[in-house]
């Protein structure tokens, strides 16, 4: 289950990636606000599943996947660019670069607005760096190695390279991510 500070980190990382990719500050801020809502649908998932310490059953995993569509339902009254971006991020933030290798709905990230990929990589980074009831937090370098291993399957290789460079070299990232970054 994502915690509120983790959603803020995902949103902040998404904004930084958008700025680095040439988005205007206003558009990057809009994408940040939309990314903060990426997991809003989890409020409709039973706590017994969200807080389960072991592996999920196939049925429980199918229920977890619905947090994306439940998010869209919850965001249905949010209009304009923010509403559109928030609904798209909520629905598709678990899609993969290569949908034959994974993802929830089988839509290649390359067919979706690129800011969904920004939110997706930020979400995976934060989830891996954070403790969960079913796993310990990972050291930052282990997470970056994992992301490298996912280049061309889960994520676009160029985005992985850019993201890793931001994590290692950008002071804005250090400020946003300080609660989750681990040396070893």
PLY file of the C-alpha trace (Angstrom):
ply
format ascii 1.0
element vertex 184
property float x
property float y
property float z
element edge 183
property int vertex1
property int vertex2
end_header
0.00 0.00 0.00
1.37 3.44 -0.90
1.70 5.91 1.91
0.91 9.63 1.42
4.58 10.66 1.51
5.34 8.03 -1.14
2.68 9.48 -3.44
4.31 12.90 -3.01
7.67 11.41 -3.96
6.20 9.72 -7.05
4.58 13.03 -8.01
7.79 15.01 -7.46
9.91 12.58 -9.47
7.34 12.61 -12.27
7.50 16.41 -12.39
11.32 16.42 -12.53
11.33 13.91 -15.39
8.74 16.01 -17.25
10.86 19.14 -16.83
13.96 17.28 -18.01
12.00 16.05 -21.04
11.13 19.64 -22.01
7.68 20.10 -20.52
6.85 23.66 -19.53
6.84 24.32 -15.76
3.04 24.67 -15.84
2.53 21.39 -17.71
5.05 19.58 -15.48
3.19 20.85 -12.39
-0.09 19.58 -13.85
1.49 16.17 -14.47
2.85 16.23 -10.91
-0.65 16.81 -9.53
-2.07 14.04 -11.72
0.69 11.60 -10.70
-0.07 12.23 -7.02
-3.42 10.51 -7.67
-2.01 7.43 -9.43
-3.05 5.03 -6.65
-6.28 6.72 -5.51
-8.23 3.60 -6.52
-6.56 1.64 -3.71
-9.06 3.16 -1.29
-11.58 0.80 -2.91
-9.42 -2.30 -2.37
-9.94 -4.32 0.83
-7.29 -3.66 3.48
-6.93 -7.42 3.92
-5.39 -7.50 0.43
-3.42 -4.26 0.65
-1.81 -5.27 3.94
-1.36 -8.99 3.28
2.15 -9.97 4.38
2.59 -12.86 1.93
2.10 -13.41 -1.77
-1.26 -12.61 -3.26
-3.42 -15.36 -4.73
-4.35 -15.07 -8.40
-7.80 -13.80 -7.35
-6.31 -11.22 -4.97
-3.98 -10.00 -7.71
-6.96 -9.55 -10.05
-8.61 -7.47 -7.32
-5.45 -5.36 -6.84
-5.35 -4.68 -10.58
-8.77 -3.04 -10.31
-7.28 -0.15 -8.33
-6.46 1.32 -11.74
-10.04 1.26 -13.03
-11.45 2.21 -9.62
-9.12 5.20 -9.73
-10.60 6.28 -13.04
-14.09 5.95 -11.57
-13.14 8.04 -8.54
-11.57 10.68 -10.79
-14.51 10.84 -13.19
-15.66 14.22 -11.89
-12.21 15.82 -12.32
-12.40 17.73 -15.58
-9.95 19.40 -17.92
-6.31 18.55 -18.51
-5.76 17.55 -14.89
-8.66 15.11 -14.96
-7.57 13.61 -18.26
-3.95 13.17 -17.14
-4.94 11.81 -13.71
-7.30 9.25 -15.24
-4.70 8.11 -17.78
-1.97 7.79 -15.16
-4.30 5.95 -12.78
-5.40 3.50 -15.47
-2.08 2.84 -17.17
0.75 3.32 -14.63
1.30 -0.46 -14.47
1.70 -0.91 -18.23
5.03 -2.01 -19.67
7.20 -0.89 -22.57
6.89 -4.46 -23.88
3.37 -5.63 -23.00
4.20 -9.24 -23.88
6.56 -9.22 -20.87
4.08 -7.83 -18.34
1.69 -5.07 -17.39
-1.96 -5.05 -16.38
-3.91 -4.35 -19.56
-1.48 -5.16 -22.40
-1.12 -1.61 -23.74
2.44 -0.68 -24.77
3.64 2.44 -22.96
4.86 3.76 -26.32
1.22 4.16 -27.42
0.35 6.26 -24.37
1.32 9.82 -23.41
4.93 9.76 -22.26
4.12 11.21 -18.84
2.53 7.86 -17.94
5.98 6.25 -18.32
7.40 8.97 -16.06
4.88 8.13 -13.34
5.36 4.39 -13.88
9.13 4.42 -13.37
8.82 6.78 -10.39
6.19 4.49 -8.84
8.36 1.38 -9.22
11.40 3.20 -7.84
9.51 4.41 -4.76
7.86 1.02 -4.19
11.20 -0.80 -4.34
12.90 1.73 -2.04
10.07 1.49 0.50
9.23 -1.16 3.05
6.05 -3.12 2.43
4.34 -5.73 4.59
5.51 -8.33 2.07
9.09 -7.06 1.52
11.92 -5.07 3.05
13.09 -1.80 1.54
15.83 -2.19 -1.04
19.07 -0.20 -1.08
19.01 2.52 -3.73
21.74 0.93 -5.86
19.84 -2.38 -5.86
16.76 -0.55 -7.13
18.76 1.17 -9.86
20.22 -2.19 -10.92
16.70 -3.59 -11.03
15.53 -0.70 -13.23
18.49 -1.30 -15.56
17.42 -4.94 -15.82
13.94 -3.78 -16.84
15.16 -1.59 -19.72
13.40 -2.66 -22.93
10.83 -4.80 -21.10
9.13 -2.79 -18.37
10.55 0.60 -19.38
12.00 2.38 -22.38
15.81 2.05 -22.21
16.34 5.78 -22.79
14.01 6.65 -19.91
15.79 4.19 -17.58
19.15 5.77 -18.39
17.81 9.30 -17.87
16.04 8.33 -14.64
19.11 6.67 -13.14
21.18 9.75 -13.98
18.63 11.95 -12.22
18.62 9.74 -9.12
22.41 9.78 -8.93
23.10 13.38 -9.90
20.16 15.74 -9.38
19.91 17.67 -6.11
16.13 18.09 -6.61
15.79 14.31 -6.51
17.91 14.03 -3.37
15.67 16.55 -1.62
12.44 14.80 -2.65
13.64 11.25 -2.09
15.59 11.64 1.15
12.99 9.68 3.20
13.44 6.56 1.05
17.04 6.56 -0.19
19.17 3.83 1.44
22.91 3.29 1.10
22.92 -0.43 1.81
0 1
1 2
2 3
3 4
4 5
5 6
6 7
7 8
8 9
9 10
10 11
11 12
12 13
13 14
14 15
15 16
16 17
17 18
18 19
19 20
20 21
21 22
22 23
23 24
24 25
25 26
26 27
27 28
28 29
29 30
30 31
31 32
32 33
33 34
34 35
35 36
36 37
37 38
38 39
39 40
40 41
41 42
42 43
43 44
44 45
45 46
46 47
47 48
48 49
49 50
50 51
51 52
52 53
53 54
54 55
55 56
56 57
57 58
58 59
59 60
60 61
61 62
62 63
63 64
64 65
65 66
66 67
67 68
68 69
69 70
70 71
71 72
72 73
73 74
74 75
75 76
76 77
77 78
78 79
79 80
80 81
81 82
82 83
83 84
84 85
85 86
86 87
87 88
88 89
89 90
90 91
91 92
92 93
93 94
94 95
95 96
96 97
97 98
98 99
99 100
100 101
101 102
102 103
103 104
104 105
105 106
106 107
107 108
108 109
109 110
110 111
111 112
112 113
113 114
114 115
115 116
116 117
117 118
118 119
119 120
120 121
121 122
122 123
123 124
124 125
125 126
126 127
127 128
128 129
129 130
130 131
131 132
132 133
133 134
134 135
135 136
136 137
137 138
138 139
139 140
140 141
141 142
142 143
143 144
144 145
145 146
146 147
147 148
148 149
149 150
150 151
151 152
152 153
153 154
154 155
155 156
156 157
157 158
158 159
159 160
160 161
161 162
162 163
163 164
164 165
165 166
166 167
167 168
168 169
169 170
170 171
171 172
172 173
173 174
174 175
175 176
176 177
177 178
178 179
179 180
180 181
181 182
182 183
